[in-house]
Every structure is written in C-alpha cells, then in structure tokens.
Amino acid sequence: MMNQKKTPLIRWLAASMTTRRLHSNAEEGKSITGRPPLYPGSTPALCQRISASLHQTMKLEWRLPKSANVPQALLAVTSDKPLVARILAGRGLSNPEEARRFLDPAAYEPAAPSTLHDLERGATRIRQAIGKGERILVWGDFDVDGQTSTALLVSALEGLGAKVDYHIPIREREAHGIRPEVLRGYIDDGIDLLLTCDTGIGSVDAVALANQAGVDVVVTDHHDLPAELPQALALVNPKFHRGDHSLSGLPGVGVAYKLVEALYEEAGRGDELEGFLDLVALGIVADLAIQRGDARYLLQRGLGVLRQTARPGLLAIMEYGRVQAGFLNDEDIGFQLGPRLNAVGRLADANVSVPLLTTTENERAREIAQQLERLNEDRKFETAVVFDSAMAQIEQESSLLQYAVLVMANPRWHQGVIGIVASRLVEEFGKPTILFAAPDGQVARGSARSVEGYHITNAIATQGEMLLGFGGHPMAAGLSIDRNNLEAFRRGVSKAIIEQRGGRGPEPTLDIEAELSLGELTLETARQLEALAPFGPGNPPVNILCRGVQVEEDKQIGKEKTHRKLVVADGDGGLRVEVLWWGGAGEQLPEGRIDLVVRMRPGFFNGAQTVTIALQDFRSAGDPVGGKGSAAAEVVDCRAETEPEERLAEILSLEVGAQVWGEGRGIEQEGTRSRGEMGPGEVLVVWTAPPDRKVLAEVVSRVQPERVYVFGVDPEVDEYHEFVRRLGGVVKYALAQYAGRSTLSQLAGAMGHSEAAVACGLTVLSALGVRGVADEDGGVRFERCQAVGLGAEAEETLRSMLNEVRAFRKAFRASEDAAWFLSL
C-alpha cells in the first residue's frame, strides 16, 4: 500500500511546488481573497456545491461510551438499575455517596445562606427596613430568571410585612441593568432601599446615584463580576466564590431565594420557604443554570412543588401549554412555561408577570395568561423570521461557520428574540453563537449563547476595549458594540474561545451513553432514566444508540407539518416503535437500514403515561460510529523526535503496509498520501499536523487503525502568502494539465486544509482572471475570465481562518498527551 502512486496533482506538487511562483495581485500587496461562497466570477451552482460541502462538515461526531467500572455499592444506590449505574459511572459519579446526593435531594446538604458573600449584611439592612416601615424597591430583569426573582422577593417581603414596590425594565426602552434616569424617578418618589435581583453587579453609575441620594443599595445578582464593582451596601453574588463552590452556579432566582431563606429562618418561619420553590425551579431551568450543587438541589425540590402548585397564574399558563402539572418536568418548563413568560419580557412589559405569579385570583390570572399567549404567538413569528434570515445569511456566507464563534448581525432583527435564535443556532451548529440587532445608525445590541465547556462571557470580556457594555455568565451573555467593530470582534472572540481549551475550538459532537435494542425502548426504561433528571446544562439528557433499524412509516405531523413521526422496525420486523423527529420536515433519510440516536422520557397522552422517543441523529447502518480504533488504538508519540525522517524510515521497515498521511509540504516526504488516498489498514502514521479535528476524525475513520504513530510535522501552509501561492500553483497546473478540472476534496488534500478553507481561498481566482464552475459530476472546472479586484475585508476573512488552523496545529504538536488529543 505504501507504494501506491500519488494522484498526478499531488505528485506534481511534491516535485515542483517549491520552485514555482504565481505572479498575482498578492505580490503587489492587494487583497485577493474573500468570503465564500460569494466570490466574484463564481456560478450559482458552484456556490451551492461549496455550501453543501460546508453543511456536510457540520455532521455530528458520534462518541461511544467508554467502559466504566460500576461498584456494587453504586448499583445499590440506583436500586439495582444497571443502566442508570453505568451512566452515572460514565459521568464520573462512581462514588456511591456522591451519586446518592446527586440523585436524591434528601441526601444533599445545601449551603447555609450566610455562606453567600455579603448576604448577612444585606439581610440585616432589609430587616431594618421592614422594622422601620421603610419603602423597598425591588429592581428585577425582564427574562424569566428576573421575573421569578422579582415575584419571589416581592411576595416574600410582603409576607414579612414590608412596604414593597417593584420595577422590571422594559427591554425596548431600558435594556438590562439599572438606568440612572429611570431610578431617579423612584428616588424622587421617596424610596429608602433599593434591592436588585438578577441584575445590578455592573450598575456603577446607578448605585452611585442612589448613594448620593442617601438610598442604600443591596445587590443580589449572579452575573460574572466586572472589573469595576458598584459601591453598594451589600453585593450578594455567588461569583465571589470559587467556580467549584456549591453556590457558584446559582441563577438570580437562586440567590434571591437564599436571601429569603435567611430572612424567614430568622423570623422563625422557615416552614413557609417550600412555597417559593416553584418559582425557583422556573428560573433555574429558563436561565440555563448549570446543574450542580445547590442549583440542582433547589431545582429537584422545586419541581416537586411546581407539580402541586396552587398559583393560579402558573396553572393558567400550564393550561395554555397543555402541560399536565402532575407529570411536569424540566422540558415542560423549557419549551412551554418558560417561552410564554419570556415572550412578555422580549416583546412587551414584563412587570405584568409579577401579578401573574403572585395573584390568588383565578380570573386575574387567566386574563394575564391570555395576554402572554398572544405575545407568545408573536414571539414564535418573530423568532421564525430571524432564524430563517440567519440561516439564509449562513448559506450565503458559509465562511462564518469557520470561526470558533458564530457571530452575525442584521439591522432588521428583533432584539427581543435574538437570544432564542442564538440558542437554536447553538443546537444546529454546536458552537457558541452571538447575534446582534443592529439598526442603521444605532448601537448593535447582542445576545450570546454558549456550549458546555466554553465560558462565553469570559471570551467576550477579552474584547472589552471595543465593547460599549456587556454582562453574563458561562452559558449566556448580553452585550453592545459599535457595528463598525463587528468584524474585529468576531475574530477576537473566536480566538479567545479557542484559547480557553488550549487551541481546541468547539466541535459538534454527540455523546452516546447507552446502546439499546428497540425492544428496550420501553416506558419502564424511560422511568429508570428519569432518576437522572432533571436534565440541563451539566447534566444532559441520555443519548441512546439503536442499530440497524428499518423505517417502515414516515409522515409529517404538526399544524405546520414541520415535524415527522417515524415508525421503525427491528431486524425481523417483529417489533415496531414510534420515533418523533422534531423539525425534521425536508430532511433526507438514507436508504436501507439506519442507526438512530434517540432520547426517551415518560410522557402523558390521553390520560395515561406513555413513553416519548425523540430522534437526535442518524446515519446509514454500518457507517463507522466513533471509529474501530477510536477507543482501542495504540498511540505511539513521535512528536519529540529530533530526526523524524529517520524514525519514519524505521517505522516503515517494521510496519508492513503502514499508511503515512502527509499534506501541504508534507507530501514532499517519500511515501506520504493525502486524506483521499487513505484506506482501511492496521497502521496509520500522522506525519503532518492536521488542519482541524474533523479532518483528523475523517482520516482515522477511513483507516480504522490498530496503531497510530504521531509526528505532527508542520506542513508549512498556514502563512497567508504561502497559502495563496500554493493554491494558485495548484489551479495553474490543473489548467495546464487536466483541462482545468479538480474537486474541493482533492484541492483540500493538496493544500493540507479543510475544504471550507480552500473554498474561501478560491476567492483569489477572480482576482487572477480565473473562475470556478461546477461540473455535473460534482467537481470544479477552472476557466479564464476578466480579473476582478477584491477588498481588504475578504483578505481578513482568509487570514482569520488560517490563524485558527495555525492555532490548532500548534496545540496538536504541543499537547502533553497525543492519545488524548486525538481522542484515541
């Protein structure tokens, strides 16, 4: 296999690339690159072909569960449920006592309220205000966390006899935080104490204004601490504690609850606290709080209270959302209750949510819930408009997906729904996303959402010099910026995200934790898995692999026919199971048998409990899942070799049939092959450092090796002018020798880059007087055309992509454990 001939294009590059030079506008210092697929001279068909290629690279990488030791004591904790015990062990919860505290809130010991920074000082001031009959203003926020925090504090303080008023900013006029000019009106009206919730940690000017007027301020918030803190009487915020502290993950409503807990326990009324936990559960789920420590504990207890809530407002919302209170779970909050409350904050005045959540009058509750229902329909429409617009922009500017953070802006997007759309794009593309509503002549206001393992607010903070304001937590943030700085911000925040994980950007992966047959997808299995609930950040739902099923029925469902219901059968067709495919309309399933990844949960339908099985991903049966060698291959690290060529020769003399993968300048090494020439074999030699993890996974999947030798030599193709020169030489040779024909895959192998990077590089062709035209067989044909100049922005796009590749290769060569980095 080692003596297999290279393709003519690869062979020519190895022999003569270093001696050829392309005369182009690049040598005159002019920009010759741009953003695919909108490069001048391209045909629409070629643009679509490149876009389809980019879409294929976004397929999820399936990662199979690693074998984990399950102690007998852990099995006992799960009441002899092996499946649940294996999943717990796979998630690092092998210790029986830790697992018990995770599963059972009764076994967990929550932190004392006094543990929170400044809480005792704040509670003392509030007690004084209540005792003196002073006026307290609760200042909240318009998202669900802020709404529930405000309702919790108002009702709890009124229960203690306090004189309370409240204010929730109107998004369209005030945005997040405390606007000094609005606060001035309340100060003039005679408030004595300002108590914030889910906001305030960055409100330096507003707190200074209150101090000047003799109004004390107690801030309760959970957002990351800014460089400058307000001079408030008390700053109650879990971010003052270490990241692994049991209180550090509390959202705003959790912080507000801990304050109320201290007040009620001091008053000897601790037995009343449970009645507030339904509001706490709503805020925790809606704010994407990471489920660990006290946040998970409060959510577990709060769900139990929410299932039995007597609040007329919540019952009215559940009725509109067709939620059965007794069977309510985290998904019902996330997809039914939360969006309805969010709608009023995003599109109207969220102050109405406080009476909704606190009233005891059924008629009043139904009246407000009806308003929310109308707003929720408007929210759905606006969300669909922005989502469709964002997807169209990605289709037109597919290079946006090559950044570690997806950053987009549009002057016509509704600011109230961009956060929702950002969350959907995170699910779609598996990377942090920041969307901006950027009306002409105004500041661009953005909403950010992240993926687990990447702190989006910390990444945004690195770009503070160009921002007008920002705030948030690991999974979400809000920010504002001059729209002229968006391009620089995109590059900077992407670089910051990559640096958070040592050069590794977010990758669309699907972690599979169990493999079951169709016959095991039962209500009883779903009930067992429910022991791991509630699910959310830090505790994701369980993905289950089912192999080799046959689709027997497939029909569209839903009012808009946007979803599908599949009926799948096992090998002999004797067992049939219904699988729901949310948003699956228009997608194509492979022919023949397929492997499915699904999630399952108990549901409620027609008065009875059922099991709901939802499709997450699919592929043709027999396609590699994780790679034969992805968990078992032996990895030999040769990156520190001082004489790599000699070591390679030694390996090849010992390993008959070894395949050497080398690209870029690496093709000049004798015996190397590009990615498209790799095939199944026992031994893989990674000679040059790969451009990204997807390409690496593709090659490993092709070879399925038992042994991998890792060198990671620099292919020397990441410097901008060298990249352009080599690409120009490839195209010039194709014109001279092969009637101008090639493919994106072949070009990517010759260049040592991803197809997306090469597609971006092809923007040079129009500036050189060459354009690409799509062939019917899926290839690219180059032909002469009139030269077209390109702008500096296009060059910056390519430079940014090359910088990301350079960072990945550097991390690949420098990581301590090659096996870990390759996930082998």
Secondary structure, DSSP 8 states (H G I E B T S, - for coil): -TT----HHHHHHHHHGGG----SGGGGT------TT--TT--HHHHHHHHHHHHHHT--EEE--------HHHHHHTTS-HHHHHHHHHTT--SHHHHHHHH-GGG-----GGGSTTHHHHHHHHHHHHHHT-EEEEE--SSHHHHHHHHHHHHHHHHTT-EEEEE---HHHH-SS--HHHHHHHHHTT--EEEEES--TT-HHHHHHHHHTT-EEEEE--S---SS----SEEE-GGGS-TTSTTTT--HHHHHHHHHHHHHHHTT-GGGGGGGHHHHHHHHHHTT---SHHHHHHHHHHHHHHTT---HHHHHHHHHHT--GGG--HHHIIIIIHHHHHHHHHHS-GGGHHHHHH---HHHHHHHHHHHHHHHHHHHHHHHHHHHHHHHHHHH-GGGGGSSSEEEEETTS-TTTHHHHHHHHHHHHSS-EEEEE--TTS-EEEEEE--TT--HHHHHHTTGGGEEEEEEETTEEEEEE-GGGHHHHHHHHHHHHHHHTTT-----EEE--EE--GGG-SHHHHHHHGGG-S-BTTB----EEEEEEEEEEEEEESTTS-EEEEEEE-TTS--EEEEEETT-TT----SS-EEEEEEEEEEEETTEEEEEEEEEEEEETTS-SS-TTTTT-EEEE-TT-SSHHHHHHHHHHHSTT-EEE--GGGGGSTTEE-GGG--S-SEEEEEE--SSHHHHHHHHHHH--SEEEEEEE--S--SHHHHHHHHHHHHHHHHHHSTTEE-HHHHHHHHTS-HHHHHHHTTHHHHHTEEEEE-TTS-EEEEE-------HHHHHHHHHHHHHHHHHHHHHHH-S-HHHHHT-
